[in-house]
Amino acid sequence: MSEKLINEMTALEIQDYLVSGKSSISQFYAQLMEFVSEGDKKIHAFVNFDARCVEAQTQTLADDRDLGREPGPLYGVPIGLKDIIDTSDFPTEYGSVIHQGRYAISNATLVRRLKEAGAVILGKTATTEFAAMHPAATCNPHNLEHSPGGSSSGSAAAVAAGFVPIAIGSQTNGSLIRPASYCGVYGFKPSRGLLPRSGVFEQSPSLDQMGVFARSLEDIALATEIMNGDDGFDEATKAVAPMRLVKTCQSEPPVAPKFCFFKTPWWDKIDPEAQEAYEAFIAHLGQGVITVLEMPEVVNKAVQWHKSVHLAELAFSLQKEYRHHPEQLSQTLRDQIKAGLEIPLFDYLTAKDRIVHVGNAFDEYFDHFDGIVCPAALGTAPRGLGSTGDPIMQTVWSFAGLPTLNLPLLNCSNGLPLGVQMVGAYKNDGRLLRSARWLVHHFFSEETSQ
Amino acid sequence: MSEKLINEMTALEIQDYLVSGKSSISQFYAQLMEFVSEGDKKIHAFVNFDARCVEAQTQTLADDRDLGREPGPLYGVPIGLKDIIDTSDFPTEYGSVIHQGRYAISNATLVRRLKEAGAVILGKTATTEFAAMHPAATCNPHNLEHSPGGSSSGSAAAVAAGFVPIAIGSQTNGSLIRPASYCGVYGFKPSRGLLPRSGVFEQSPSLDQMGVFARSLEDIALATEIMNGDDGFDEATKAVAPMRLVKTCQSEPPVAPKFCFFKTPWWDKIDPEAQEAYEAFIAHLGQGVITVLEMPEVVNKAVQWHKSVHLAELAFSLQKEYRHHPEQLSQTLRDQIKAGLEIPLFDYLTAKDRIVHVGNAFDEYFDHFDGIVCPAALGTAPRGLGSTGDPIMQTVWSFAGLPTLNLPLLNCSNGLPLGVQMVGAYKNDGRLLRSARWLVHHFFSEETSQ
């Protein structure tokens, strides 16, 4: 493990590496900061990355340790935060010139929780404009001429580039799982209501959900477990008993999990090479593990309902910017806001009312299967930085609020990664992580693939 | 205590009376059923009241007891339920001919909890049409020519008439505290999110709140404590540690509570005699206890915001009835629905967004005062059954979701009761009940008033 380069280590490995004293935290960060500064000149994953802020954090951690404080489960682990998440030391600019230089009064709840666990916020990662469609300057680490996806562009790229083992992002439509697929990293959007959004830019309160990028499922489980829990300020977050996600993720399933694969109604839009990759994936798992099924009819309507809720709430959230600084918004965003302002109230209420029903439409699948598997994207990362790609493969799951993972298991001949999306039962995030880990371990680990 | 008539006993007294065996449950109910059947011929508090359903429940309780089951905290206590609350034995008809004879598949969560605690559902109490404005046939027990208020008309009247010590109602605008004031009983609408609404007719999901009518504050605390808690099905209900409302309510405040009195912007609309009664109330408490203050400006806007959210959601909730059975809806309700359908989405989202802000506007008062006191109604119960009166005194508190009580402390020369409304800090329901009990005990109990 200690022979791994620092840009290859998982969060669990870094914590152990630093706690056990194989490296001092200052040595580790001297090396890491150089690596990131140099590497990010081409990738632009970070929009705010400041050596002094990092030094202040690592110094505090070292001092606390000297004073006898028990190191936390993320002790010394560098983390990137999508630049819609408030931090009191770094600015939070929402990917918009309108908020350039904006400092939040306090840390978002999830930042406070990560720091309490010992994490070091390495910097703020690039987001598309207000986490909507207008791209950031970030490049895909696998090929700089391709998009990393969005809106959590910088977070996905930062993990893929080895800058951080964990980065935090968000998903309102396809903003987390899609970039994870394009960048070839694990991505996780937990069940709606698991992670509090207090101190995070509100794009669409009915749909916004926080999530994690990482190099391993265990790291995903760890970060989610630490950030999970009602803080009393996010109406959508429910208090639940502490979820032992790490333990559950690491445990063996009581019986071999079974999965169903949805080709989805958008299968024909998928790039032929990606279709082949998914077909090969299904064949590799075999019929005992995976059953190919049709998706329930409701998903086509769900896409429309998602749009009504999303655009209406986006227009409401950005009303001040739209009124006072329209010229500083992209044309794409202005058009979205305009469309949002025209949605009739009744359509909005109808759409919002369907959220629970769409979620329930998948209940019966989880009586028979441990996970629903489907494509994570229409293909590998699109060429050029003009578009962050199509979120359609995530829309239904974001709408329903079901937990969903990107598993970076496939590759196409252009050398770019392609993700497998796995969806779990509502509030059964641990079972999803455990089933996913079982699948990866049994069918894609180095021992089994030999 | 045992010398009290059964129609004068509190829930705590009835439970003790039956558990200690001073009466058998069948004797008690034989006597009660006769009393209610006779009394309700004039009052019409109940819309469904069935001796066989009651007998089945009391028989089960007696059998359970014989089998050694510990009697619950509401053992044998008769309870009335507003007819928008689902029960599997009685029909639930929403005060509308459209739903006549409708049987729910299962009990609402709060019914299940009350029954688990040993309560006997005596019957379903009259509600205005869909808990909106069109009156029920219920009369005010204090004077049959006057309205009991609404929409929880039957629940308020049933407690006032001595039919039940506890009845459950709901408040979206002023549907609980106002009838409590008109009927001269204690009423309590807890903090928004305390009582789950699963299995209750949804009129306005952002505003609907459940509550309790009773003859004593301890009974209010007991019923609320039993019904409190997230059931996983009501998005607005938050899991909280069990609230020890009964103990808190019964405890002595650490220091003498202080209150502020808001005359409210609607003081001039209050009936002169009621104004006098409130002035006398202020004088009775004295300056050390109560400070008369102006209400913050935001309340005038809050009334408009309440209207936007309320009518929009009402129109959405009743879409099927409006489309398929318009002729079976009252003109009043049709007009409300029509108005709701015309509200622009942006106004709705703006109004909904203000809910939290309006709640916060009162925070500073609770730094200085244990309760905000204000009139519970514009006067005593209006004459005639054509209108259930004006809910304006509750609108702001319903909108903000703050806990609010009716204290039946005053009377006017027409012999009708007049309530004092007391509002507490959000989620600090115990403190409100304790402060209210202190005030009643120190200034209005028989010993002190002599």
Interface residues (C-beta under 8 A of the other chain):
Chain A: D230 E235 A236 K238 A239 V240 A312 E313 A315 F316 Q319 L341 I343 P344 L345 F346 Y348 L349 T350 D353
Chain B: D230 E235 A236 K238 A239 V240 A312 E313 A315 F316 Q319 L341 I343 P344 L345 F346 Y348 L349 T350 D353
